[in-house]
Amino acid sequence: MKVRKNIAISDSGFLFNPTTGDSYSVNPIGQEILQLLQDEKSEEEIMEHIAKNYMIDKDTVEKDLYDFLNMLQNYQLIV
């Protein structure tokens, strides 16, 4: 999955979709996930990164990541 090219992401976690005019904000971990998606990391690589850096078990990371990705997909922020 990749972040759509027209999505603007600020350093403070603010996202803007110029196609719809909608804006969103994400927490620091959400920001990190978006950056990893922009760097074209796989879902597995993202899970490993988050689990390692935040000492969270992989099952929790997997569930939360898929919930977050589904939300991004529903808001048409990723493809």
N, CA, C and O atoms as a MOPAC input file, in Angstrom:
PM7 MOZYME 1SCF
protein

 N      0.82800 1    -1.16900 1     0.00000 1
 C      0.00000 1     0.00000 1     0.00000 1
 C      0.87600 1     1.23600 1     0.00000 1
 O      1.97400 1     1.25300 1     0.55600 1
 N      0.35400 1     2.26900 1    -0.64200 1
 C      1.10000 1     3.51800 1    -0.71500 1
 C      0.16700 1     4.68200 1    -0.42100 1
 O     -1.03200 1     4.62800 1    -0.69400 1
 N      0.74900 1     5.74000 1     0.14400 1
 C      0.00300 1     6.97200 1     0.36300 1
 C     -0.20200 1     7.61900 1    -1.00200 1
 O      0.73000 1     7.70800 1    -1.80100 1
 N     -1.43300 1     8.07200 1    -1.26400 1
 C     -1.70600 1     8.73900 1    -2.54200 1
 C     -0.76800 1     9.92500 1    -2.70700 1
 O     -0.44100 1    10.61100 1    -1.73800 1
 N     -0.34100 1    10.15900 1    -3.93200 1
 C      0.65000 1    11.19900 1    -4.19900 1
 C      0.14600 1    12.60400 1    -3.88800 1
 O      0.93900 1    13.47900 1    -3.54000 1
 N     -1.15600 1    12.83000 1    -4.00800 1
 C     -1.67100 1    14.17900 1    -3.80000 1
 C     -1.96700 1    14.50000 1    -2.33500 1
 O     -2.39500 1    15.61300 1    -2.03100 1
 N     -1.75000 1    13.55800 1    -1.42900 1
 C     -2.02100 1    13.76500 1    -0.00700 1
 C     -0.86800 1    14.54500 1     0.61200 1
 O      0.29000 1    14.13700 1     0.52900 1
 N     -1.20300 1    15.67400 1     1.23500 1
 C     -0.18900 1    16.48600 1     1.91400 1
 C     -0.12300 1    16.05900 1     3.37400 1
 O     -1.14600 1    15.93400 1     4.04800 1
 N      1.10000 1    15.83700 1     3.84900 1
 C      1.30600 1    15.42000 1     5.23900 1
 C      2.30300 1    16.38700 1     5.87600 1
 O      3.42700 1    16.54000 1     5.39700 1
 N      1.88000 1    17.03300 1     6.95700 1
 C      2.77100 1    17.96700 1     7.64300 1
 C      3.58200 1    17.23300 1     8.70400 1
 O      3.28400 1    16.08900 1     9.05000 1
 N      4.59900 1    17.89800 1     9.21000 1
 C      5.44200 1    17.32100 1    10.25900 1
 C      4.69800 1    17.15900 1    11.57400 1
 O      5.14500 1    16.41800 1    12.45000 1
 N      3.57500 1    17.83900 1    11.72400 1
 C      2.81100 1    17.75500 1    12.97000 1
 C      1.72000 1    16.69300 1    12.91500 1
 O      0.95600 1    16.55100 1    13.87000 1
 N      1.63100 1    15.93400 1    11.80100 1
 C      0.65000 1    14.86300 1    11.69800 1
 C     -0.66700 1    15.28300 1    11.08700 1
 O     -1.67400 1    14.58900 1    11.23100 1
 N     -0.66600 1    16.40800 1    10.41100 1
 C     -1.86600 1    16.91000 1     9.74700 1
 C     -1.86500 1    16.40900 1     8.30700 1
 O     -0.87600 1    16.57600 1     7.59300 1
 N     -2.97400 1    15.79100 1     7.87400 1
 C     -3.10400 1    15.28300 1     6.50500 1
 C     -4.18300 1    16.07200 1     5.79000 1
 O     -5.20700 1    16.42000 1     6.37700 1
 N     -3.94500 1    16.35000 1     4.52100 1
 C     -4.92900 1    17.06600 1     3.72000 1
 C     -5.10200 1    16.35300 1     2.38900 1
 O     -4.13100 1    16.06200 1     1.69100 1
 N     -6.36100 1    16.07600 1     2.05100 1
 C     -6.69300 1    15.45200 1     0.77800 1
 C     -7.29900 1    16.53200 1    -0.11600 1
 O     -8.46200 1    16.89100 1     0.06500 1
 N     -6.53500 1    17.05700 1    -1.07800 1
 C     -7.04600 1    18.13800 1    -1.91600 1
 C     -8.18700 1    17.71200 1    -2.83500 1
 O     -8.95600 1    18.55600 1    -3.29300 1
 N     -8.30400 1    16.43800 1    -3.10500 1
 C     -9.38000 1    15.94700 1    -3.96100 1
 C    -10.73800 1    16.12400 1    -3.28700 1
 O    -11.71000 1    16.53100 1    -3.92300 1
 N    -10.79200 1    15.81400 1    -1.99200 1
 C    -12.05900 1    15.89700 1    -1.25900 1
 C    -12.17100 1    17.15800 1    -0.40500 1
 O    -13.26700 1    17.55200 1    -0.00700 1
 N    -11.02600 1    17.78800 1    -0.12700 1
 C    -11.00900 1    18.94300 1     0.76600 1
 C    -11.00500 1    18.56500 1     2.23400 1
 O    -11.07100 1    19.43600 1     3.10200 1
 N    -10.92900 1    17.26000 1     2.52000 1
 C    -10.93600 1    16.77600 1     3.90200 1
 C     -9.54600 1    16.85900 1     4.52200 1
 O     -8.53100 1    16.71800 1     3.84100 1
 N     -9.52900 1    17.09000 1     5.82200 1
 C     -8.26100 1    17.08500 1     6.54900 1
 C     -8.39300 1    16.18500 1     7.76600 1
 O     -9.48600 1    15.99000 1     8.29600 1
 N     -7.27100 1    15.64500 1     8.19700 1
 C     -7.21700 1    14.68600 1     9.29300 1
 C     -5.95700 1    14.95300 1    10.08900 1
 O     -5.02900 1    15.60100 1     9.60500 1
 N     -5.92800 1    14.45400 1    11.30600 1
 C     -4.68200 1    14.49200 1    12.07000 1
 C     -4.44900 1    13.10700 1    12.66500 1
 O     -5.39200 1    12.40000 1    13.02100 1
 N     -3.19500 1    12.74100 1    12.76300 1
 C     -2.81100 1    11.43500 1    13.29500 1
 C     -1.82600 1    11.63900 1    14.44400 1
 O     -1.15900 1    12.66900 1    14.54000 1
 N     -1.75400 1    10.63900 1    15.30200 1
 C     -0.80600 1    10.69500 1    16.41500 1
 C      0.60400 1    10.36400 1    15.90100 1
 O      0.76100 1    10.00500 1    14.73400 1
 N      1.62800 1    10.47900 1    16.75800 1
 C      3.00300 1    10.22900 1    16.30800 1
 C      3.23800 1     8.83800 1    15.69700 1
 O      4.00800 1     8.71000 1    14.74500 1
 N      2.59300 1     7.80800 1    16.22700 1
 C      2.78000 1     6.47400 1    15.65200 1
 C      2.10800 1     6.40700 1    14.27800 1
 O      2.64300 1     5.79300 1    13.35500 1
 N      0.94700 1     7.03300 1    14.14300 1
 C      0.29100 1     7.11400 1    12.83800 1
 C      1.16400 1     7.83300 1    11.83100 1
 O      1.25900 1     7.42700 1    10.67300 1
 N      1.80000 1     8.90100 1    12.27700 1
 C      2.73600 1     9.64300 1    11.43200 1
 C      3.88500 1     8.75000 1    10.97700 1
 O      4.28400 1     8.76700 1     9.81300 1
 N      4.40000 1     7.97900 1    11.91200 1
 C      5.51800 1     7.07800 1    11.60100 1
 C      5.08800 1     6.02700 1    10.58800 1
 O      5.84000 1     5.71000 1     9.66600 1
 N      3.89400 1     5.48800 1    10.74800 1
 C      3.38500 1     4.49500 1     9.80100 1
 C      3.23500 1     5.11600 1     8.41900 1
 O      3.59700 1     4.49800 1     7.41800 1
 N      2.70900 1     6.32600 1     8.35700 1
 C      2.57200 1     7.00700 1     7.06600 1
 C      3.93300 1     7.22000 1     6.41000 1
 O      4.07100 1     7.05200 1     5.19900 1
 N      4.93700 1     7.58800 1     7.20300 1
 C      6.28200 1     7.76700 1     6.66100 1
 C      6.82700 1     6.44600 1     6.12200 1
 O      7.44000 1     6.41500 1     5.05500 1
 N      6.60600 1     5.36900 1     6.85100 1
 C      7.06500 1     4.05600 1     6.39300 1
 C      6.34500 1     3.64600 1     5.10800 1
 O      6.94900 1     3.04200 1     4.22200 1
 N      5.05400 1     3.97500 1     5.00600 1
 C      4.32100 1     3.70200 1     3.76000 1
 C      4.89600 1     4.52000 1     2.60700 1
 O      5.03600 1     4.01800 1     1.49200 1
 N      5.22800 1     5.77600 1     2.88000 1
 C      5.84000 1     6.60700 1     1.83600 1
 C      7.19600 1     6.06400 1     1.41800 1
 O      7.60300 1     6.21400 1     0.26600 1
 N      7.89000 1     5.43600 1     2.35100 1
 C      9.19000 1     4.81500 1     2.04500 1
 C      9.02100 1     3.44400 1     1.41100 1
 O      9.99400 1     2.71800 1     1.20800 1
 N      7.75800 1     3.08900 1     1.09500 1
 C      7.40000 1     1.83700 1     0.42700 1
 C      7.79500 1     0.59300 1     1.21200 1
 O      8.20200 1    -0.41700 1     0.63800 1
 N      7.66800 1     0.68300 1     2.54000 1
 C      7.90800 1    -0.48600 1     3.39000 1
 C      6.68200 1    -1.39500 1     3.33100 1
 O      5.55500 1    -0.92200 1     3.18400 1
 N      6.90800 1    -2.68500 1     3.44400 1
 C      5.80700 1    -3.64800 1     3.43600 1
 C      5.08800 1    -3.62300 1     4.78000 1
 O      5.60000 1    -3.08300 1     5.76100 1
 N      3.91700 1    -4.20200 1     4.81200 1
 C      3.16500 1    -4.27100 1     6.06600 1
 C      3.95200 1    -5.04000 1     7.11700 1
 O      3.94400 1    -4.67400 1     8.29200 1
 N      4.62500 1    -6.09600 1     6.70200 1
 C      5.43900 1    -6.88900 1     7.63100 1
 C      6.58800 1    -6.04300 1     8.19400 1
 O      6.87100 1    -6.10000 1     9.39100 1
 N      7.24400 1    -5.26400 1     7.33700 1
 C      8.33800 1    -4.40500 1     7.79900 1
 C      7.82700 1    -3.34300 1     8.77500 1
 O      8.49600 1    -3.02300 1     9.75700 1
 N      6.65000 1    -2.80600 1     8.50100 1
 C      6.05900 1    -1.80400 1     9.39300 1
 C      5.75000 1    -2.43200 1    10.73900 1
 O      6.04400 1    -1.84200 1    11.77900 1
 N      5.16000 1    -3.62700 1    10.73600 1
 C      4.84300 1    -4.31200 1    11.99600 1
 C      6.10100 1    -4.57300 1    12.81700 1
 O      6.11600 1    -4.34600 1    14.02600 1
 N      7.14700 1    -5.04500 1    12.16300 1
 C      8.40400 1    -5.31800 1    12.86600 1
 C      8.97800 1    -4.03900 1    13.46000 1
 O      9.44000 1    -4.03000 1    14.60100 1
 N      8.94800 1    -2.96300 1    12.68600 1
 C      9.48200 1    -1.67600 1    13.13600 1
 C      8.73600 1    -1.17800 1    14.37400 1
 O      9.35800 1    -0.79000 1    15.36400 1
 N      7.41300 1    -1.18900 1    14.31700 1
 C      6.61100 1    -0.70000 1    15.43800 1
 C      6.77700 1    -1.59400 1    16.66700 1
 O      6.93300 1    -1.09300 1    17.78000 1
 N      6.74300 1    -2.90600 1    16.47400 1
 C      6.89200 1    -3.84400 1    17.59300 1
 C      8.24300 1    -3.65600 1    18.28600 1
 O      8.32900 1    -3.67400 1    19.51400 1
 N      9.27800 1    -3.47600 1    17.49500 1
 C     10.63000 1    -3.33100 1    18.03900 1
 C     10.80400 1    -1.99200 1    18.75500 1
 O     11.32000 1    -1.95000 1    19.87200 1
 N     10.37800 1    -0.90100 1    18.12400 1
 C     10.61000 1     0.43100 1    18.67600 1
 C      9.69400 1     0.80100 1    19.82800 1
 O     10.03300 1     1.67200 1    20.62900 1
 N      8.54700 1     0.16000 1    19.92600 1
 C      7.59800 1     0.49600 1    20.98400 1
 C      7.33200 1    -0.65900 1    21.94100 1
 O      6.47500 1    -0.56300 1    22.81900 1
 N      8.06700 1    -1.74500 1    21.76800 1
 C      7.96300 1    -2.92000 1    22.63300 1
 C      6.51100 1    -3.36500 1    22.80900 1
 O      6.02500 1    -3.54300 1    23.92600 1
 N      5.84600 1    -3.53500 1    21.69000 1
 C      4.46400 1    -4.00800 1    21.66500 1
 C      4.46700 1    -5.38200 1    21.01900 1
 O      5.20800 1    -5.62100 1    20.06600 1
 N      3.63700 1    -6.29200 1    21.53600 1
 C      3.62000 1    -7.63000 1    20.95800 1
 C      3.06100 1    -7.58200 1    19.53100 1
 O      2.23400 1    -6.73400 1    19.19600 1
 N      3.53300 1    -8.50500 1    18.71300 1
 C      3.19800 1    -8.49800 1    17.28500 1
 C      1.70500 1    -8.64300 1    17.01400 1
 O      1.20300 1    -8.06400 1    16.05100 1
 N      0.98600 1    -9.39800 1    17.83500 1
 C     -0.45500 1    -9.56300 1    17.61300 1
 C     -1.18500 1    -8.22900 1    17.74400 1
 O     -2.05900 1    -7.90800 1    16.93800 1
 N     -0.82300 1    -7.46300 1    18.75400 1
 C     -1.44000 1    -6.15100 1    18.95200 1
 C     -1.07300 1    -5.21100 1    17.81600 1
 O     -1.92700 1    -4.49400 1    17.29500 1
 N      0.19500 1    -5.21400 1    17.43200 1
 C      0.64400 1    -4.35000 1    16.33400 1
 C     -0.10000 1    -4.71200 1    15.05300 1
 O     -0.55000 1    -3.82700 1    14.32500 1
 N     -0.22800 1    -5.99200 1    14.78100 1
 C     -0.90000 1    -6.42600 1    13.55600 1
 C     -2.35800 1    -5.95100 1    13.53000 1
 O     -2.81800 1    -5.40200 1    12.52900 1
 N     -3.06200 1    -6.16000 1    14.61000 1
 C     -4.46500 1    -5.74600 1    14.68200 1
 C     -4.58900 1    -4.23300 1    14.50200 1
 O     -5.39000 1    -3.75900 1    13.69600 1
 N     -3.78600 1    -3.47700 1    15.26200 1
 C     -3.86000 1    -2.02100 1    15.19800 1
 C     -3.44000 1    -1.48400 1    13.83400 1
 O     -4.03000 1    -0.52600 1    13.33400 1
 N     -2.42600 1    -2.09300 1    13.23300 1
 C     -1.97800 1    -1.64500 1    11.91300 1
 C     -3.07900 1    -1.85500 1    10.87600 1
 O     -3.36700 1    -0.95700 1    10.08500 1
 N     -3.68600 1    -3.02600 1    10.87900 1
 C     -4.74500 1    -3.28500 1     9.89300 1
 C     -5.95700 1    -2.39000 1    10.12000 1
 O     -6.60200 1    -1.97000 1     9.16000 1
 N     -6.27200 1    -2.09800 1    11.36800 1
 C     -7.36100 1    -1.15000 1    11.64800 1
 C     -7.02600 1     0.23000 1    11.07900 1
 O     -7.87000 1     0.87900 1    10.46000 1
 N     -5.78400 1     0.67000 1    11.29500 1
 C     -5.33900 1     1.98000 1    10.81000 1
 C     -5.33300 1     2.01500 1     9.28300 1
 O     -5.79700 1     2.98500 1     8.68300 1
 N     -4.80800 1     0.95600 1     8.65000 1
 C     -4.76500 1     0.90900 1     7.18900 1
 C     -6.17100 1     0.88100 1     6.58800 1
 O     -6.41700 1     1.50300 1     5.55500 1
 N     -7.08700 1     0.16700 1     7.22800 1
 C     -8.47700 1     0.14900 1     6.75200 1
 C     -9.09700 1     1.53500 1     6.83700 1
 O     -9.82600 1     1.95100 1     5.93700 1
 N     -8.80600 1     2.24600 1     7.91600 1
 C     -9.31400 1     3.60700 1     8.06100 1
 C     -8.74900 1     4.50600 1     6.95900 1
 O     -9.48600 1     5.27100 1     6.33600 1
 N     -7.44300 1     4.41000 1     6.72400 1
 C     -6.82400 1     5.21600 1     5.66400 1
 C     -7.43100 1     4.89300 1     4.30500 1
 O     -7.64700 1     5.78500 1     3.48500 1
 N     -7.70200 1     3.62100 1     4.07500 1
 C     -8.28900 1     3.20000 1     2.81900 1
 C     -9.72500 1     3.73200 1     2.68500 1
 O    -10.12300 1     4.18200 1     1.61000 1
 N    -10.48600 1     3.67900 1     3.75900 1
 C    -11.85800 1     4.19200 1     3.73900 1
 C    -11.91000 1     5.68800 1     3.43400 1
 O    -12.83600 1     6.16600 1     2.77900 1
 N    -10.90500 1     6.42000 1     3.91900 1
 C    -10.82700 1     7.86000 1     3.65800 1
 C    -10.09900 1     8.18700 1     2.36300 1
 O     -9.84600 1     9.35300 1     2.06100 1
 N     -9.76200 1     7.14800 1     1.59700 1
 C     -9.11000 1     7.28000 1     0.29100 1
 C     -7.76900 1     8.00400 1     0.37300 1
 O     -7.44400 1     8.82400 1    -0.48500 1
 N     -6.99400 1     7.69200 1     1.41400 1
 C     -5.68500 1     8.29900 1     1.59200 1
 C     -4.56300 1     7.40000 1     1.10400 1
 O     -3.44400 1     7.86000 1     0.88000 1
 N     -4.86600 1     6.10400 1     0.93700 1
 C     -3.85400 1     5.16300 1     0.44500 1
 C     -4.46300 1     4.34200 1    -0.69300 1
 O     -5.68200 1     4.23100 1    -0.82900 1
 N     -3.57700 1     3.78000 1    -1.49400 1
 C     -3.98800 1     2.88400 1    -2.58900 1
 C     -3.24600 1     1.58000 1    -2.45500 1
 O     -3.43500 1     0.67600 1    -3.26900 1

